[in-house]
Amino acid sequence: LLVRNYDEAVDWFTAKLGFLLVEDKDLGAGKRWVVVRAGATGTALLLAEAANERQRASIGSQAGGRVGFFLETDDFDAAHSRMVKAGVTFHEAPRTEEYGKVAVFEDLCGNHWDLIQHFARQG
């Protein structure tokens, strides 16, 4: 995930979303290998500081303005409340769909995410 600054991104993902910093290794020449994860076994993201103009132009629009990432939770209301208190920007009020409870939010760079709690499947 392209970001403006490693430290800013690590702080945002850990403080605002509660991700864990899994790895932060200096690769030299200003590059780092920075991995954050949504919980102990959740999906991991490699945070990459943009290194040139083309990469900087992609920050915040890596999914073309659409939702490109999903943060799943078992307790939507608690997660939503915690994120709002932490200052996460939501683009809508929580809504209920046939598959679960969801609300679109943006990360520190402007990429759109769904916070989602899937309903239990029957059958």
C-alpha positions as CSV (number, residue, x, y, z in Angstrom):
1,L,0.0,0.0,0.0
2,L,1.6,3.2,-1.1
3,V,1.9,5.9,1.6
4,R,3.4,9.3,2.0
5,N,5.6,8.5,5.0
6,Y,6.4,5.3,6.8
7,D,6.1,6.6,10.3
8,E,2.9,8.5,9.7
9,A,1.4,5.3,8.2
10,V,2.5,3.0,11.0
11,D,1.1,5.4,13.5
12,W,-2.2,5.7,11.7
13,F,-2.8,1.9,11.1
14,T,-1.7,1.0,14.7
15,A,-3.4,3.8,16.6
16,K,-6.6,4.3,14.5
17,L,-7.3,0.8,13.2
18,G,-5.6,-1.2,16.0
19,F,-3.3,-3.1,13.5
20,L,-0.1,-4.7,14.8
21,L,3.3,-3.7,13.6
22,V,4.7,-7.0,12.4
23,E,7.9,-5.9,10.9
24,D,9.9,-2.7,10.3
25,K,13.3,-3.4,8.7
26,D,15.6,-0.7,7.4
27,L,16.7,-1.7,3.8
28,G,19.0,1.2,3.3
29,A,18.8,4.2,1.0
30,G,15.6,5.4,2.8
31,K,13.7,2.2,2.1
32,R,12.0,0.1,4.8
33,W,10.2,-3.2,4.9
34,V,7.1,-2.2,7.0
35,V,4.3,-4.7,7.5
36,V,1.2,-4.2,9.6
37,R,-1.5,-6.8,10.3
38,A,-5.2,-6.7,11.3
39,G,-4.8,-8.8,14.5
40,A,-2.6,-11.8,15.2
41,T,-3.8,-13.8,12.2
42,G,-5.4,-11.1,10.0
43,T,-4.4,-10.0,6.5
44,A,-1.1,-8.1,6.4
45,L,-0.2,-5.0,4.4
46,L,3.2,-3.9,3.2
47,L,3.4,-0.2,3.6
48,A,5.6,1.3,0.9
49,E,6.7,5.0,1.0
50,A,6.2,6.4,-2.5
51,A,9.7,6.9,-4.1
52,N,8.9,8.7,-7.3
53,E,6.3,11.0,-8.9
54,R,4.3,8.1,-10.4
55,Q,4.0,6.4,-7.1
56,R,3.1,9.6,-5.3
57,A,0.3,10.2,-7.8
58,S,-1.2,6.8,-6.9
59,I,-1.3,7.5,-3.1
60,G,-4.9,7.5,-2.0
61,S,-6.4,6.2,-5.3
62,Q,-5.0,2.7,-5.5
63,A,-8.5,1.4,-6.2
64,G,-9.5,4.2,-8.4
65,G,-11.8,5.8,-5.8
66,R,-13.7,2.6,-5.2
67,V,-13.6,0.5,-2.0
68,G,-10.6,-1.6,-2.4
69,F,-10.0,-3.0,1.1
70,F,-12.2,-4.7,3.7
71,L,-11.7,-4.7,7.4
72,E,-13.8,-7.4,8.9
73,T,-14.9,-7.4,12.5
74,D,-17.0,-9.7,14.8
75,D,-18.4,-6.6,16.6
76,F,-19.3,-3.9,14.2
77,D,-20.7,-1.4,16.7
78,A,-17.7,-1.6,19.0
79,A,-15.2,-1.3,16.1
80,H,-17.1,1.6,14.5
81,S,-17.3,3.4,17.8
82,R,-13.6,2.9,18.6
83,M,-12.6,4.1,15.1
84,V,-14.8,7.2,15.2
85,K,-13.3,8.1,18.6
86,A,-9.9,7.6,17.1
87,G,-10.7,10.1,14.4
88,V,-11.2,7.8,11.4
89,T,-13.3,9.5,8.7
90,F,-16.4,7.6,7.6
91,H,-18.2,8.5,4.4
92,E,-21.6,7.2,5.5
93,A,-23.6,6.1,8.5
94,P,-23.5,2.3,9.2
95,R,-26.0,0.5,7.0
96,T,-27.4,-3.0,7.0
97,E,-27.2,-5.1,3.8
98,E,-28.3,-8.6,3.1
99,Y,-24.8,-9.9,3.8
100,G,-24.0,-7.8,6.9
101,K,-23.4,-4.5,8.6
102,V,-21.1,-2.1,6.7
103,A,-19.8,1.5,6.5
104,V,-17.2,3.0,4.2
105,F,-14.2,4.8,5.7
106,E,-11.0,6.2,4.4
107,D,-7.4,5.6,5.4
108,L,-4.9,8.3,6.1
109,C,-4.1,8.6,2.3
110,G,-7.8,8.6,1.1
111,N,-8.2,5.0,0.0
112,H,-11.7,3.7,0.7
113,W,-12.3,0.7,2.9
114,D,-15.4,-1.2,4.1
115,L,-15.7,-1.9,7.8
116,I,-17.8,-5.0,7.7
117,Q,-19.4,-7.5,10.0
118,H,-20.8,-10.4,8.0
119,F,-24.1,-12.0,9.1
120,A,-23.8,-15.7,10.1
121,R,-24.6,-17.9,7.1
122,Q,-27.5,-20.4,7.5
123,G,-27.5,-23.8,6.1
